[in-house]
Amino acid sequence: MKVIDMIDEEMEEALNDQINAELYSAYIYLSMASEFASRSLDGFEAWMHSQFIEEINHGMRLYQYVNSRGGRVELDEIEKPKVEWDSPLEVFKDTYEHEQYVTDRINELADLAEEKNDRATLQMLQWFIDEQVEEEESAEEILDKLEMIGDDYRGLMMLDEELGQRPMASVFPVKLGEEE
């Protein structure tokens, strides 16, 4: 018989909240993908669609973790995301700000895990901490390029082509302990 190291109730609740936040993030990125589809910016759309899949995978990574620790996943309502932006630049300003918000949430989870002396959760969250560094860097890089491009439609088309080269994220989440 397998003995499960039960997760602390407060930690479980916080992780459940983060699962919902990750699914909301996916919803935001799918809405952004739709914005780019409406503008015929296929590369931007593909980039955001990949973000959507990554966020679903992040939620599933947390889902698997809570279950592996003997916890119970409780899903909540997902808020309707914003559906219109004035420009690709505005979309990426929102993207960068959202990634900073998610980073703050992950850091708060790590702080709680430290407070609870929950080394297993802290170890699991290290993957998310590293991931958020990459997420912010990627969003900021695109934001910087869009600011340089300004109103130059040729530059926008070149960036659209570049973003379309991003490999599509896998639609199946990895198992705990595996790399994405």
Helices and strands as residue ranges (DSSP letters): H 9-38, H 42-68, H 88-115, H 119-149, H 153-163
